[in-house]
Amino acid sequence: MRHYETLFVLKPTLTDEEKEQKFNFIKEVIEKNGGEIVATEDIGVRKLAYPIEKFERGHYYIIYFKAPSTTVKELERIYRITEEIIRFMTIKYETNKDIKAWEKMVERAKKQSKKEEA
């Protein structure tokens, strides 16, 4: 199992319910393909660096997970065929230094989600 971080941007025109459904769908794809989700972050709506498909803003999500490499292939295939996702990026953490940085980001994401729940 390798350590990964995936970021994806949804169209800003989606309703909160539709955004939640897409986010849960992506989490299901990871879990059904042998992945283990460690932490998630809902960054919210942000201005894009440049317009994408005439959108200047997008709703950002980050998922930190452990999975075999085949999971990433399937995840990126799903990203490409999902119209509501306008951008995505997946990062693999390999070295010990990278994995320690990944663990720090996971801890930060967990603390942030606890604050939001309270």
CORMO-V254213 format. One record per residue. N is the residue number from 1. PHI is phi as a letter, one per 40 degrees, with the letter a starting at -180 (999 if undefined). Layout:
((N PHI) (N PHI))
This chain:
((1 999) (2 b) (3 c) (4 b) (5 b) (6 b) (7 b) (8 a) (9 b) (10 c) (11 d) (12 c) (13 c) (14 c) (15 c) (16 d) (17 c) (18 c) (19 c) (20 c) (21 c) (22 c) (23 c) (24 c) (25 c) (26 c) (27 c) (28 c) (29 d) (30 c) (31 c) (32 c) (33 b) (34 g) (35 c) (36 b) (37 c) (38 c) (39 a) (40 b) (41 b) (42 b) (43 c) (44 g) (45 c) (46 b) (47 c) (48 c) (49 c) (50 a) (51 c) (52 b) (53 f) (54 g) (55 c) (56 b) (57 b) (58 a) (59 c) (60 c) (61 b) (62 b) (63 b) (64 b) (65 a) (66 b) (67 a) (68 c) (69 c) (70 c) (71 c) (72 c) (73 c) (74 c) (75 c) (76 c) (77 c) (78 c) (79 d) (80 c) (81 c) (82 c) (83 c) (84 c) (85 c) (86 c) (87 a) (88 a) (89 a) (90 b) (91 b) (92 b) (93 b) (94 b) (95 c) (96 d) (97 c) (98 c) (99 c) (100 c) (101 c) (102 d) (103 c) (104 c) (105 c) (106 c) (107 c) (108 c) (109 c) (110 c) (111 c) (112 c) (113 c) (114 c) (115 c) (116 c) (117 c) (118 c))
